[in-house]
Amino acid sequence: MRVLHFYKAYLPESMGGIEQVIYQLCQGSAAQGIDSHVLTLSAEDGAKDFALGSHQVHRANLDFYLASTGFSYSAFKRFRELAAEADIINYHFPWPFMDVVHFASSVRKPTVVTYHSDIVRQRRLLQLYKPVMNRFLGSVDRIIAASPNYMHTSEVLTRFASKTRVIPYGLDKSTYPIAQAERLNHWRQQFGPRFFLFVGVMRYYKGLHILLDALEGTHYPVVILGAGPLEQELRAQAQRLGLDHLHFVGRLGDEDKVALLQLCSAIVFPSHLRSEAFGISLLEGAMYGKPMISSEIGTGTSYINIHGETGLVVPPSNPPAFREAMRTLWDNPELAAQMGVRAQERYERVFSAQRMCEQTAALYQELLDAPHEQAEPLRMSSKP
């Protein structure tokens, strides 16, 4: 079985959570006899196709952005060529340009949409895009949601509930490097035996400003691993609040990330908006047996982190509540350790890459065994 994944960005140019999910799917699906291919856009001049692990990455030129959406003239031809050779096409939503390519290509293959997130921030543009989006989601054969939490709280997924299946994201720990003693000792000397850790890109929905407000007047060491558009603003906030126990380490390699995951006392994950649909770095913490602190935003974060079992879940945008949760884990290391054990057990039971790939492969096979219809060309209408 050959599967074509289509998304706007991919490794190694982009290192986000969706890219990690696609990578885990492609790598893990090889054991299911699936030949995976990824078509993505690239801003690199003369970008070429290449092999990544057990799958092939194809790149079309990124020509321009419109409303934060990447467009590519060459993607239409590349998609048609690759789709003709595929048995299944797996789209990764949201990406409005993808919808246009789908209809323009008159796809005749079984289609799956992995629904990573609602469109949250661009509400005005969403009203213009909504007819196309609904037509696109209505035309595909199946939609995959990563958690029952998100499926039940998304207005969009509720509309397409009959064709939506829940398959949680999964990670394969064996694809992560082993942190050598030298790196472990380096970071232990830097931050001491106990510290909280945040891993992720500094984006608007990550709620890091809430974490910084929660740290005011405390002594808890916190390490922020990652970079992003809000970094300078957050550094200024930290300086203004006098947070000399807060450490920005920037973007690091995977071995250093693993070392910090192994050494930290707990994961802090203050995301406060539904743009945070799941939380791959939160799942990485669970994979390494760490208790977690997150906010209740009605998404997959509260499917990974079960309040009182694997960590603590607090109201969103509430620095005092977040501070109190940190105090609880800091002052009760035995409780924190027990939660970490349960977090790792839940990862192994629910969130392994093997489980995700097996369930996804079964869904693919279900579609291959069933009749499907060709997507109709997209016709724009002036009617609402």
N, C-alpha and C positions, 0 to 999 in steps of 0.2 A: 504494500500500500504506500502510495506517495502522497504526502500532505504538503500543501503550500501555505505558509504563514505570511500574512501581509500586515505590516505595521510601519509607522512613520519613522521609527528610530530603532537602532539595534547596536549590540556590542560590536566592536569595542568603542565606537564613537560616543555612544550614550550608555550610561550605567544605571538606569532607573529600575524600579521594581518590576514594571511590565517587561522590560528587556530580560530581566532575570527569570521571570516566569516562562517566557518563550524559550529561553536557553534550556531551562530544566525540562520543559516539554520535549524539545528536540533531542536532547541527550538521552533522556530516560525512555523515550518512545522507540529508540533503536532496538531495545530488548523485546519490544512488541512486534518487531518486523516492519517498522514504519521508516520509510525513507523521507526525512524532513528537509524542507527547503524554506528559506526565509527571503522574502523580497522586502527591501526597505529603501529609504532615501538616504543619500549621502551628500554632505556639503564639501567633501574632499574633491579637489580637481583630479580628473582622470581616475576616479575610484573604480576598482576592479572587484570582480567576484572572488570569493575565497572560501576555503573550507575552515570551519570552526568546530573542532571536536569531530563528532560523527555526522554533522550536517553541513549543508552548503548554504552560503549567504550570497544573495544576488543584490546588487545595488544600482538604483536608478539615480540620476542627478537631481539634487534638490535645486529647483530653479528660483523659487521665490516663496515668501510667506504672505498670507492674507488672513487677517484676524487670527494670528498665531497658529495658522494651519499651513503646513508645508505642502507645496504643489510641485509637480514634476511632469513635464511634457513626455519624457521618455518612459515614464512608468506605465502608461497605457499599453504600449507595445510590449514591454517586458512582462507585464501582468498577463496579457493574452497568451503570450508564448508559454509562460510557466504554468498557467492555468490549464492549457491544453494538455499538458503532460501529467497533471495532478489527478488523483482520485478524489481528494477532499480539499476544499479551500477553507482555511481557518483565519477569519478576519479578527483583528484586535481593536476593539472600540474603546474610546471615541477617537475618530479621525474623519471629519466630514469629507475630505478629498477621497478617502477610500470608498465612500458610498457612491460617489460619481464614477469612479473607475469600475466599480461593480456593475452598475447599470449600463455604462458605455460598452462594456465588454460582453454583455448578454450572456452571463455565466450559465453554463449548462451542467455544472458539476454540483454535487451535494455541498452545502455551505454551512459553516458553523461560525458564530460570533462569540468570542470570549469577551464578555462585557466587564471591562475593568472598572469603569466609573461612570456615574452620571456626569453631565456637563453642569457644573455648579457656578462658576464665576461669570461666564459670558451670557448672562440671562437675556439681554436684548437680542444678541445675535442668535441665541437659541430659538427665539420665536420665529426667526426667518428660516432657520435650519430644520425646525421641527417636522414640517411635512416630508422633507427628504429623509430625515432620520426614521420616522415612523414607517415610511414606505420601504426603506432599506431593511429595518428590523423585521418588518412583516414579510419580506421576500425570502429571508434565509430559512434554512430548515430547522436549526436548533440554536439556542442561546445558552451559554454557560455563565453562571454566576458563581463567584468564589465562596459565598457564604449564604446560609439561609437568612441571616440578619439583613444583608444587603438586598436580597431578593424581596423580602417582605416590606422593606422601607423605601424602595425605589418606585416612584410613580411610573417610570418607564417600564421596568420589569414587570410590575403588576399588570400592565396592559398586555404583556406577552407571556403571561404565566404559563399558559398551556404548552408552550414550546421551550420553556426555560428549565434547565437542569442545574443542580448545585454540584459542583466539583471543586472542592477546596484546593487552593494552590498548595504545592508541596516543594520541599527542598531536599536535595541529596547531599548529606554532609560529606560524603567521600569526594565531592567535586571541590570542596574547600581545602586550601593548603593546611598543613600542620605547622603550627607556630613553634619555631625552634627556641631552645632555652635562651639564646642570646636576645631574641626579640622580647620574650617574656620578661627577662631580667631588666631590659632597657625600660619598658613601660612601668614595671613595678617600682623601679627607682624614681621614675618621673612622678607617679601619682600615689604611691603608697599602697598599702594592702587592701584598702576599701575605697570604692568610688562608684558613682552612678555614671551610666553611659547612654548617650544619644547617638544614633547612627542614621544619617540621612542627608538629603539635600535641603538647604535652607530656603524653603519655599513658603509662600504665604499661609498655606493651610497646615503647616507643621506645628504651629503654635509655640515656637521657641520663645517668643516674647512672654508667653504665659509662664514657661519654665523659669525664665530669668526673674520675673516678678516673684515667683514662688521662692526663689533662692535668697531674696533680700532678707538680711538679718539672720541667715543660717550659716553653718560652717561645713555643710556637706560638699565634699569634692565632686565636681561634675565634669565629665569630658564630653566635648562635642566633636564627633568625627564626621567630617563632610564639609562641603563648600556650597555656594549658591548665591542667588541674587540678593539675599537679605543679610549677607555676612557683615558688611560694614555697619549697617544699621544695628545689628545685634551686638557687635563689638562696642559700639558707642553706648548702647543701653547698659551693657555689663560694666563699662567704665563709670557711667553715671550712677549706677547702683552700688559701686564699690565691690564688685564680685571678684575678689582676688583668688577665690577657690574654684573659679570656673576656667576651664582650659579649652581653647580652640586649637585643634591639632590639624585642621585642614583635611584634604582628601588624601587618604593613605592607600597603600597596596593591600591586597587581600590578606597577606600573612600578618601584617600589623593589625588589620581589622579583627582577624581571628584571635590574635593575642589579647586585644582589649576586650573582646567578648568573653574570653576565658577568665580574664582577671577581674572584671567588674563585679560589683555586688548586686546590681540590678539594672534593668533597662528602663529609661524614662522616655515616654512617647506621648508628648502633649498635643498631638494633632487634634484640632477643634472643629474642623469642617468636613463635610461629606466628600470632598475631593480626596480625602484619605480613605479609599474604599476598602483596603485590606491591611497593609502594613507589613511588607516583606522583611524589613529590618526588625520589626517586633517578633516575627516568626523566627528570625535568626537567633534572637535572644532566647526564645523557648528551646530551640534546637541545642543551644549550649547550656541549657539547664539554669536559666536565670529568671528570677521573679520579675514581674513587669508592673509598671504604672502607666495606665492609659486613660483616655477620656471616653465617656459614653456618647458616641455620635451616630449610633444606629447602623454601623457598618461592620466589616469583618474584623476590626480591631477587638471588638468584644466577643468575637467568636474564637479568636486566638487566646485572648486573656480573659479568663473567667474570674469574676470578682470573688475574692476570698478563697480561691482555689489555686490559681496559678499566679496571682498577683492582686493588685487593687485597681478598681475602675472608679473614676471620680467624675463629677459633672464637668462639662467642657467650659473653657474660658474662666476657670475658677482657681486663681493662684493659691488662696488659702487652703482649699481642699487638696490641691496637688502637694503643697508643702506638708500638710498633715500626713498624707500617704507616704511621702519620703521619710518623715520622722518615724512612722510606724515601722517601716522596713529597716531603717538605720538603727533604731533602738531595740529591735527584736531580730537579731541575726539568725536565730534558730528558726523562727517563723519564716523568714525570708528564704532560708535554705530549703525548708520543706516545700514552699511554694515553687521554688526552682526545680525541685525533683518532679513535682506534679506537672510543671510546664513541659519538661522534657518528655515525660510519659505521654502527655497529650500530643505533642509533636509527633512522636513515633506512632501513635495510634491513628491520628487523623490527618497529619500534614506531611507525610513522606512523599517524595517525588515519585516513588514506585506506585503508590496508591493513586496519585493524580494521573499518572501516565496510563495505568491500567484502566481507570474509569474513562479517560478520554478516548483511549483506543476502542473500548467497548461501544462508546457513543458513535465514533467514526464507522465502526462495522455495522451498527444498527442502521445508519444512513445508507451505507452501500447496499444493504439488503432490502431497502425500501425504495419505492418509486419517488421521484422528485420532479419538480417543475422548473422550467427555465425562467430566470428572472426577466420581467418585462422591462423594456427600455424606459428610462426616466423621462417623463414629459412634464415640464413645468406648466403650472396653471395659475391664472390670476385669481381663481376662486379660493376662498378660505378652506 
